[in-house]
Amino acid sequence: MRVPRLVGLMAVDARETARARGLLLNAPDRPELPLAVVDYVVRQYPQPGAEVPRDSMVYVWFDFGPGEGGGGVHEPRIPRPPRGGLQRELDEPRDPYMVLSSP
């Protein structure tokens, strides 16, 4: 049987997808996996499409490891962005040395 793609699924959906395929799910970074609901899978092993026997263990992670991305929390931003909403984009400056020729 082929391992389904679980990356991007919420924990509850990943569990259900694995169960429906006859696979077991394990999350090394979430010992309380049965209680996890809205966390999103960011990595899995074996990779999607790999051939494995029925009742095989699929490992999923819900957090990026050190140095693997995950931007972290960026709010509140200091200094704050300028007030006033959206501003109109200015036109490109004209080249004063550009000569217009008429046909």
C-alpha positions in Angstrom: 0.0 0.0 0.0 1.1 3.5 -0.7 1.6 6.2 2.0 -0.8 9.1 1.6 0.4 12.7 1.7 -0.3 14.0 5.2 1.7 17.2 5.1 -0.6 20.2 5.2 -3.5 18.2 6.9 -4.7 19.0 10.4 -4.0 16.4 13.0 -7.5 15.1 13.1 -7.6 14.7 9.3 -4.1 13.1 9.2 -5.2 10.5 11.8 -8.4 9.7 9.9 -6.5 9.4 6.5 -3.9 7.1 8.0 -6.5 5.0 9.7 -8.6 4.7 6.5 -5.5 3.3 4.7 -4.7 0.8 7.5 -1.7 2.8 8.8 -0.7 3.8 12.3 0.3 7.3 13.1 3.0 8.5 15.5 4.1 12.0 16.3 7.4 12.3 18.1 6.8 16.0 18.9 3.3 15.4 20.2 3.0 12.7 22.8 -0.7 13.8 23.2 -1.4 13.0 19.5 -5.0 11.8 20.2 -5.8 15.2 21.7 -4.2 17.2 18.9 -6.9 18.5 16.5 -6.0 21.7 14.7 -2.2 21.4 14.5 -0.9 21.0 10.9 1.5 18.3 9.8 4.7 19.9 8.4 6.8 16.7 7.8 6.2 13.0 7.5 8.2 9.8 7.2 7.9 7.7 5.1 7.4 10.1 2.2 4.1 10.2 0.3 3.9 7.4 -2.3 6.3 5.0 -0.5 5.2 1.4 -0.6 4.7 0.0 3.0 2.9 -3.0 4.4 -0.5 -2.6 6.1 -0.3 -1.6 9.8 3.0 0.2 9.2 3.9 3.2 11.3 3.9 6.7 9.7 5.7 9.4 11.6 4.4 13.0 11.4 5.7 16.2 12.9 3.7 19.3 13.7 6.6 21.7 14.4 9.6 22.6 12.3 12.9 21.5 13.9 15.7 24.0 14.5 17.0 25.5 11.3 14.1 24.1 9.2 12.1 27.1 8.6 9.0 28.2 10.5 9.0 31.9 10.7 8.0 32.0 14.3 5.8 34.8 15.8 6.5 38.2 14.3 3.9 40.3 16.0 3.8 42.9 17.4 6.2 44.5 14.9 8.3 47.4 16.1 8.4 50.0 14.7 4.8 49.9 13.7 4.0 50.3 10.0 3.0 53.8 8.9 -0.6 54.8 9.4 -2.9 55.9 6.7 -3.8 52.7 4.8 -2.8 51.9 1.2 -0.9 54.4 -0.8 -1.0 54.8 -4.6 2.0 53.5 -6.4 3.9 56.2 -8.2 4.5 56.1 -12.0 7.9 55.3 -13.3 10.0 58.5 -13.7 10.3 59.7 -17.3 13.7 59.8 -18.9 14.3 63.5 -19.8 16.8 62.5 -22.5 14.5 60.2 -24.3 13.7 61.6 -27.8 10.3 60.9 -29.2 10.4 60.3 -32.9 7.3 60.6 -35.1 6.8 58.1 -37.9 
